[in-house]
Amino acid sequence: MEAWLIGTPAELDAAIAALTAVAYVAQTGDRNPLAGADAGRHRVFLRLALTTAPAAHRRPAPASADQGGALVDLDTARATRRRQHAG
């Protein structure tokens, strides 16, 4: 299922949290600020997968950049791993 959500940042956070409780959020797009009469509101794209599995068995929703998700430098990680296995 795909959906666009529109609201304030707090409303979007609450909606995404509620949807995560009942579905697996497979993708969360970037928040796009709206202009004009909708200034202060944002639009975000979600891709959801509905499931019957209990919440304890579902994967957590992916962290988006605005939630402080960590970035991993794969080249550095591979080089470090090669050095550890070589020595």
Secondary structure as GFF3:
##gff-version 3
##sequence-region A 1 87
A	DSSP	beta_strand	2	7	.	.	.	ID=ss1
A	DSSP	alpha_helix	9	22	.	.	.	ID=ss2
A	DSSP	beta_strand	23	28	.	.	.	ID=ss3
A	DSSP	beta_strand	32	33	.	.	.	ID=ss4
A	DSSP	three_ten_helix	36	38	.	.	.	ID=ss5
A	DSSP	beta_strand	42	50	.	.	.	ID=ss6
A	DSSP	three_ten_helix	55	57	.	.	.	ID=ss7
A	DSSP	three_ten_helix	65	67	.	.	.	ID=ss8
A	DSSP	alpha_helix	74	86	.	.	.	ID=ss9
###
